[in-house]
Amino acid sequence: MIICIAGPYSAETEEQRVKNLEVLNQAAAAVLSKGHTPVVGVNAALPVLEFYKGDRYEAIMRISMAVTGVCDAVLLLAESPGANKERDRIVSAGKPVFFSLDEITEQKDN
């Protein structure tokens, strides 16, 4: 399965954004260890933002939502406005929402 990793990224300080991204990427590594393909939308957006002059949040969400659209499920680590949008997109497509790593079964064959 391709699993979107959703949780807070935005924060008032750069230090907190770094910590939030670390939490997302640690969960992604755990999902990968279970044999699934993790996707973190903000990881797709951040390199683009180095060159983009528009609204950062809007750009992150546009890219994150596009990435979420190809996912088979979402792992919701914690709620935030953006994470909730990703979750809602998955729910509207009738796909599963996981709330912990324990809910995700190991996949032996990729």
VENUR-V566526 format. One record per run of one state. SS is the DSSP state (a for helix, b for strand, c for the rest). FROM is the first residue (numbers start at 0). TO is the last residue. Records with the same first field share a line. If there is no record, write none. Layout:
BEGIN
SS->FROM-TO ; FROM-TO
END
This chain:
BEGIN
c->0-0 ; 6-12 ; 33-35 ; 39-39 ; 49-54 ; 68-71 ; 76-79 ; 92-94 ; 98-99 ; 103-109
b->1-5 ; 36-38 ; 72-75 ; 95-97
a->13-32 ; 40-48 ; 55-67 ; 80-91 ; 100-102
END
